[in-house]
Amino acid sequence: MPARLFLITCLLIASYPLAATEKPSVLFIAIDDLRPELGCYGAPVAVSPSLDSLAEKSVVFDRHYVQVPTCGASRFALLTGRSPAVSGATKRNDAFYTGSTQLQHEDSALVQTLPQAFRQNGYQTALIGKISHTVDNRLLAYNGKGSDRQEIPFAWDEVLTPYGAWDYGWGAFFAYGEGRHREDGSGYKPVLEFPTESTGKLPDELNADTAVEYLRSKKAEDSEAPFFLGLGFYKPHLPFVAPDADLQAVETLARGITVPEPGSGASESNDLAGFHNSGEFAKYQRDWKTRLPETLADKRKAYLAYLACIHYIDRQIGHVLSALEKSGQRENTIIVVWGDHGWHLGEQGIWGKHTPYETALRSALMIHDPRLEQTAGTKTSHLVDTIDIFPTLLDLAGIGDVVETAAPLDGKSLGPLLRGEENEIPNLSISYWKDWISIRTDQFRLTGQKGQNKSLTKIELFDLSGDLASSENVAETHPAIVQDHLDQIPETWWTTDLQ
């Protein structure tokens, strides 16, 4: 049955009863594989001045967790506002159009995704880059073959993703310089590449240029309709490709300070129940002799390559934010920056995502609402979830009480945190990976695999108060804490068909 969205009364007290022409626009920036490796999160080597400057005007969420540590399923949770405990979307990148989680393409009356909610309420919606799983909202395979059917229907008025020399969306996503890409059949797929500017612009720079032109057109049109612009950057997703100048900038900073080696402070162990062999990372052609970087020099090379990609994206975001300022709409635009999941950089012996652990589940989130000066530049360590973003944006835009959703939203509005109000938001985060569940409380994270008769196997409990990448399982010595976490498991997860 369709569910009418009613946000909790206490969350609506301070909502914004705006007229249609006063509704704030939304610039939603998604960054692929971005863990909180930014200056504003305390990363010592990160060169991220644009995002750090935005953080000074935003609320930064220090403990934001995604619902699934993989691109497609994480974005499915974001865009539908549904918990994987209900939707079953716990692993597959094609969650948008397969199995029990298939979106109801034939019914456009009820809201199924976040941008559709805004489109139905007078917003002009535009897509540039990767917001859902596919790069251009088309159901194409990595090799460019497949259907032109929309991945999320009824969502976008315009799809503006540029392909450049790479011909199609996935080609641009897996790009190297000079029009080459991972899926072009040539067999060329190094894990690192840092071309010089003479090779021309890379895809994320094209995405930024397209966003700049879009914002300029909004100024030229002087339209009364607010916009919802979804801008999805590809890096730092593998392969690590960015202009050589970005690598040089990071290496220059790294020479001047003590750089923490990837995995430092962690007990790297293959005994973890959720350990994997970093297959996504290892399938690329490597700059080192071993399957994964093992020497400190090789680990440092991979670590700085990741940071160089962040620096590259930070420059593109600065370009876009400057255009927003020049358009005259900055003071009426909510800006969200979201990383779709975290990424192990050698912590616990893992290179990549796809684990039920803190490093793969914690990602960057900051929200800037120019109307909320009282909380600008603050950081909160309250535990929050990706599924909270959907109701939060409805709340901030003042449309939460008029949106009808095809399924209930499982998150809660973060409006009270953004407004500096007292709140009753639970300090709890629950994430999923395949048939694993991962429960984060203030000090601990419990992980376990679904067993028979509503029980968990391979239970691990980590005390994260001193080391976010701890591999020490303290479950046996803390049975009461284990039980407290087990009591938080949603009943629906035991019976939902996971995919």
C-alpha positions in Angstrom: 0.0 0.0 0.0 1.2 3.5 -0.7 2.6 5.2 2.4 2.1 8.9 2.9 5.2 10.4 4.4 4.7 12.0 7.8 7.8 13.3 9.5 7.8 13.1 13.2 6.0 16.2 14.6 9.0 17.4 16.6 11.1 17.4 13.4 8.6 19.6 11.6 8.2 22.4 14.2 11.1 24.3 12.6 10.5 23.4 9.0 10.4 26.1 6.4 6.9 27.1 5.2 8.1 28.7 2.0 6.2 29.8 -1.0 7.0 28.0 -4.3 9.2 30.8 -5.5 11.1 30.8 -2.2 12.0 27.1 -2.1 15.7 26.6 -1.8 17.6 24.9 -4.7 19.6 21.8 -4.0 23.1 21.0 -5.2 23.7 17.3 -4.4 27.4 16.3 -4.9 28.2 12.5 -4.7 31.8 11.4 -4.7 32.6 7.8 -5.4 34.6 5.8 -2.9 35.3 8.9 -0.7 36.2 8.0 2.9 36.6 11.0 5.2 40.1 11.6 4.0 39.8 15.4 3.9 41.4 18.2 5.8 38.2 19.1 7.5 38.1 15.6 9.0 41.7 15.9 10.3 43.5 14.0 7.5 47.1 15.1 7.7 48.0 14.9 4.1 44.8 15.7 2.3 44.8 18.7 0.0 41.1 19.7 0.0 40.8 23.5 0.3 37.5 23.7 -1.5 35.7 21.1 0.6 37.4 22.4 3.8 36.1 25.9 3.0 32.6 24.6 2.4 32.9 22.7 5.7 33.4 26.0 7.5 29.9 27.0 6.4 28.3 23.5 6.9 27.5 21.0 9.5 30.0 18.2 9.1 29.0 14.7 10.2 32.0 13.0 11.7 30.2 9.6 12.1 28.1 9.2 9.0 27.6 5.6 7.8 26.4 4.2 4.6 23.9 1.3 4.6 25.9 -0.9 2.2 29.6 -0.8 1.4 29.2 -1.0 -2.4 28.3 1.6 -4.9 24.9 0.5 -6.3 23.3 -0.8 -3.2 24.5 2.2 -1.2 23.0 4.6 -3.8 19.8 2.6 -3.8 19.4 3.2 -0.1 20.2 6.9 -0.6 17.7 7.5 -3.4 14.9 5.4 -2.1 15.3 6.2 1.6 14.8 2.5 2.3 16.8 0.3 4.7 18.3 -2.8 3.2 16.6 -4.7 6.1 13.3 -3.9 4.2 14.4 -3.6 0.5 16.8 -6.6 0.6 19.4 -4.5 -1.5 22.5 -5.6 0.4 25.1 -6.4 -2.3 24.1 -6.0 -5.9 24.8 -3.0 -8.0 21.7 -3.6 -10.1 19.3 -3.2 -7.1 17.4 -0.5 -9.0 15.9 -2.9 -11.5 16.1 -6.5 -10.4 14.2 -8.8 -8.1 12.1 -7.7 -5.2 13.7 -4.3 -5.1 12.5 -3.4 -8.6 11.3 0.2 -8.8 7.6 0.5 -9.9 8.4 1.9 -13.3 4.7 2.0 -14.3 3.6 4.2 -11.5 4.8 7.7 -11.7 2.2 9.1 -9.3 4.0 8.0 -6.1 7.5 9.1 -5.3 10.1 6.3 -5.6 13.3 8.3 -5.5 14.7 11.5 -4.0 15.0 13.5 -7.2 11.5 12.5 -8.2 10.2 14.0 -5.0 11.7 17.3 -5.9 10.6 17.1 -9.5 7.0 16.5 -8.5 7.2 19.6 -6.3 8.1 22.2 -8.9 11.9 21.7 -9.1 13.9 21.4 -12.3 16.0 18.3 -11.9 19.3 17.6 -13.7 21.8 14.8 -13.6 25.5 15.1 -14.3 27.7 12.0 -13.7 27.0 9.2 -11.3 24.1 9.6 -8.8 22.5 6.2 -9.1 24.7 3.3 -10.1 24.9 3.9 -13.8 26.8 7.0 -14.9 24.1 8.3 -17.3 20.9 6.8 -15.9 20.9 4.2 -18.7 20.9 0.5 -18.1 24.2 -0.2 -19.9 26.8 -2.8 -19.0 30.4 -1.7 -18.4 31.2 -2.5 -22.0 28.5 -0.1 -23.2 26.0 -2.8 -24.3 22.5 -3.1 -22.9 19.3 -1.1 -22.6 18.7 2.6 -22.9 15.9 2.2 -20.3 16.2 4.6 -17.4 17.8 3.3 -14.2 15.6 5.6 -12.1 12.5 6.7 -14.0 10.6 9.9 -13.5 13.6 11.5 -11.8 15.4 13.8 -14.2 14.2 16.6 -16.5 17.7 16.6 -18.0 20.5 14.1 -18.2 23.6 16.1 -19.1 26.5 13.7 -18.4 29.3 14.4 -20.9 31.3 11.5 -22.4 34.1 13.4 -24.1 36.5 11.1 -25.9 35.2 8.0 -24.1 32.0 7.6 -26.1 29.7 6.4 -23.3 29.1 6.7 -19.6 31.0 3.7 -18.3 33.9 4.5 -20.6 34.2 7.9 -19.0 33.9 6.4 -15.5 36.8 4.0 -16.0 38.8 6.5 -18.0 42.5 6.9 -18.6 44.0 9.7 -20.6 43.6 10.1 -24.4 40.2 8.3 -24.6 41.4 5.0 -23.2 39.4 3.2 -20.6 39.3 0.0 -18.6 36.6 -1.6 -20.8 37.9 -0.6 -24.2 39.2 -4.2 -25.0 42.9 -3.1 -25.2 43.9 -4.8 -22.0 45.4 -1.6 -20.7 44.3 -1.1 -17.1 47.0 0.2 -14.7 45.8 0.9 -11.2 47.6 4.3 -11.3 47.9 6.9 -14.1 48.7 10.6 -13.8 48.7 12.1 -17.2 50.0 15.6 -17.9 47.6 18.4 -19.0 48.7 18.0 -22.6 46.5 14.9 -22.8 43.4 17.1 -22.3 40.6 17.1 -19.7 39.6 14.0 -17.9 35.9 13.1 -17.3 35.4 14.6 -13.9 36.7 18.0 -15.2 34.1 17.7 -18.0 31.4 17.0 -15.4 32.4 20.1 -13.5 32.5 22.2 -16.7 29.0 20.9 -17.5 27.7 21.8 -14.0 29.2 25.3 -14.4 27.4 25.8 -17.7 24.2 24.6 -16.1 24.5 27.0 -13.2 25.2 29.9 -15.6 22.1 28.9 -17.6 20.0 29.2 -14.4 21.3 32.7 -13.9 20.6 33.6 -17.6 17.1 32.2 -17.5 16.3 33.9 -14.2 13.8 31.1 -13.7 11.5 31.1 -10.7 11.7 27.3 -10.5 14.3 26.1 -8.1 16.7 23.3 -9.2 17.8 20.0 -7.9 21.2 19.3 -9.5 22.7 15.8 -8.9 26.4 16.0 -9.6 28.3 12.8 -9.3 32.1 12.7 -9.5 33.9 9.4 -10.3 37.2 9.7 -8.4 38.7 8.5 -6.2 37.1 5.3 -7.5 39.6 2.9 -9.2 41.6 3.3 -11.3 43.4 6.1 -9.5 43.7 8.6 -12.4 44.2 12.3 -12.0 46.4 15.0 -13.6 50.0 14.8 -12.6 49.8 18.2 -11.0 47.4 16.8 -8.4 49.9 14.1 -7.5 52.7 16.6 -7.3 50.6 18.8 -4.9 50.0 15.9 -2.6 53.6 14.6 -2.7 54.9 18.1 -1.9 52.8 18.3 1.2 53.7 14.7 2.2 57.4 15.6 2.1 56.9 18.2 4.7 55.2 16.2 7.4 55.1 12.8 8.9 52.7 10.7 6.8 50.8 7.9 8.5 51.4 4.8 6.5 48.2 3.0 5.3 47.0 0.6 7.9 49.0 2.3 10.7 47.5 1.9 14.1 45.5 -1.2 12.9 46.1 -4.8 13.7 46.3 -6.1 10.2 45.0 -9.6 10.3 43.5 -12.2 7.9 41.6 -13.7 10.8 38.8 -11.3 10.5 35.6 -13.1 9.5 34.8 -10.4 6.9 38.3 -10.3 5.4 38.5 -10.4 1.6 41.5 -10.6 -0.8 41.0 -7.1 -2.3 40.1 -8.6 -5.7 38.8 -5.3 -7.2 42.1 -3.6 -6.5 44.3 -6.5 -7.4 42.8 -7.1 -10.9 44.5 -3.9 -12.2 48.0 -3.8 -13.5 50.2 -2.9 -10.6 53.3 -0.7 -10.1 54.7 -3.1 -7.6 55.8 -6.8 -7.8 53.4 -8.3 -5.3 49.7 -8.8 -5.6 48.9 -6.0 -3.1 51.3 -3.2 -1.9 53.4 -4.7 0.8 56.4 -2.5 1.3 56.0 0.9 3.0 57.1 2.6 -0.2 54.4 0.8 -2.3 51.7 1.4 0.3 52.7 5.1 0.4 52.5 5.2 -3.4 48.9 3.8 -3.5 47.9 6.0 -0.6 49.1 9.2 -2.2 47.5 8.2 -5.5 44.1 8.0 -3.7 44.8 11.5 -2.1 45.8 12.9 -5.5 42.4 11.9 -6.9 40.7 13.6 -3.9 42.7 16.8 -4.6 41.6 16.6 -8.3 38.0 16.3 -7.3 38.3 19.1 -4.7 39.5 21.4 -7.5 36.5 20.5 -9.6 34.1 21.2 -6.7 35.8 24.6 -6.2 35.1 25.4 -9.8 31.4 24.5 -9.4 31.0 26.4 -6.1 32.5 29.5 -7.7 30.0 29.3 -10.5 27.2 28.9 -8.0 28.4 32.0 -6.2 28.6 34.0 -9.5 25.1 32.8 -10.4 23.7 34.7 -7.4 22.0 31.6 -6.1 24.4 30.5 -3.4 22.4 32.1 -0.6 19.3 30.1 -1.6 21.0 26.7 -2.4 21.4 23.8 0.0 24.6 22.0 -0.7 25.2 18.3 0.2 28.5 16.5 -0.2 28.2 12.7 0.2 30.7 9.9 -0.1 28.9 6.7 -1.2 31.0 4.5 1.1 34.4 4.3 2.7 37.5 2.5 1.5 40.3 0.5 3.1 43.7 1.8 2.3 45.6 -1.2 3.8 43.8 -1.1 7.1 43.2 -4.7 8.4 45.2 -5.8 5.4 42.4 -4.8 2.9 42.6 -2.5 -0.1 39.0 -1.7 -1.2 35.5 -1.6 0.1 33.1 -4.6 0.5 33.5 -5.3 4.2 31.2 -4.9 7.2 33.8 -2.9 9.0 34.1 0.8 10.1 36.5 1.8 7.4 34.3 0.6 4.5 31.1 2.0 6.1 32.2 5.5 7.3 32.1 8.2 4.6 32.1 11.9 4.3 28.9 13.9 4.7 28.4 17.6 5.0 25.3 19.7 4.6 25.3 23.5 4.0 22.0 25.4 4.4 22.7 29.1 4.1 19.7 29.9 6.2 21.2 28.1 9.2 23.9 30.4 10.3 23.7 29.3 13.9 25.2 25.9 13.1 27.5 26.8 10.2 31.0 25.5 10.7 30.1 22.9 13.3 30.9 19.2 13.5 28.7 16.5 15.1 29.8 13.1 16.2 26.2 11.9 16.4 25.8 8.6 14.5 23.8 9.2 11.3 22.9 7.2 8.2 22.7 7.7 4.4 19.0 6.8 4.6 18.6 10.0 6.7 19.4 12.2 3.8 16.1 11.8 1.9 13.9 12.9 4.8 16.4 15.6 5.7 16.2 17.3 2.3 12.4 17.1 2.3 12.5 18.7 5.7 14.9 21.5 4.7 13.0 22.2 1.5 9.7 22.4 3.4 8.0 19.7 1.3 8.1 16.8 3.7 4.4 17.0 4.5 3.2 16.9 0.9 5.3 14.1 -0.6 3.7 10.7 -1.0 6.1 7.8 -1.2 5.6 4.4 -2.7 7.2 2.9 0.4 7.8 4.4 3.8 11.1 6.2 4.4 13.2 4.4 6.9 15.5 7.2 7.9 14.9 10.2 10.1 15.4 13.9 9.3 18.6 15.4 10.6 16.9 18.8 10.7 17.2 19.1 14.5 21.0 18.5 14.3 21.3 21.0 11.5 19.3 23.6 13.4 21.1 23.0 16.7 17.9 21.8 18.4 17.5 19.2 21.0 16.6 15.9 19.3 15.5 12.4 19.9 17.5 10.9 17.0 18.8 7.5 18.1 22.6 7.4 18.3 22.7 4.1 16.3 23.7 3.0 12.8 23.0 -0.3 11.2 24.6 -1.4 7.9 24.5 -4.5 5.8 26.7 -6.4 3.4 25.4 -9.5 1.6 24.1 -11.7 4.5 26.1 -9.7 7.1 24.8 -7.1 9.5 27.0 -4.4 11.1 25.7 -2.5 14.1 27.5 0.7 15.3 26.9 2.3 18.7 28.8 5.0 20.4 31.8 2.9 21.3 31.4 -0.5 19.7 30.7 -2.1 16.3 29.2 -5.6 16.2 29.3 -7.7 13.0 27.8 -11.1 12.3 26.5 -13.3 9.5 22.9 -14.4 9.2 22.5 -17.9 10.6 19.5 -20.3 11.2 16.6 -19.6 13.5 17.2 -15.8 13.8 20.8 -16.2 15.0 24.1 -14.8 14.0 27.3 -16.7 13.3 30.9 -15.3 13.1 30.0 -12.6 15.6 32.7 -10.0 16.1 32.6 -7.0 18.5 35.2 -4.2 18.2 35.9 -1.5 20.7 36.5 1.5 18.5 37.2 4.1 21.2 40.9 4.0 20.5 41.3 2.6 17.0 38.6 2.8 14.3 40.4 0.0 12.4 40.6 -2.3 15.3 40.8 -6.0 14.5 40.6 -7.2 18.1 37.4 -9.2 18.6 36.2 -8.6 22.2 32.9 -10.4 21.9 33.8 -13.2 24.4 34.7 -10.7 27.1 31.6 -8.5 26.6 28.6 -10.8 26.4 26.2 -8.1 27.7 27.3 -5.6 25.1 27.0 -8.2 22.4 23.4 -8.9 23.5 22.6 -5.2 23.6 23.7 -5.0 19.9 21.8 -8.1 18.9 18.6 -6.6 20.3 18.9 -3.8 17.7 18.6 -6.1 14.7 15.4 -5.2 12.8 12.9 -8.0 12.7 12.4 -7.6 9.0 16.0 -8.4 8.2 15.5 -12.0 9.3 12.8 -12.6 6.7 13.7 -10.2 3.8 15.0 -11.8 0.6 18.6 -10.4 0.4 20.1 -9.7 -3.0 
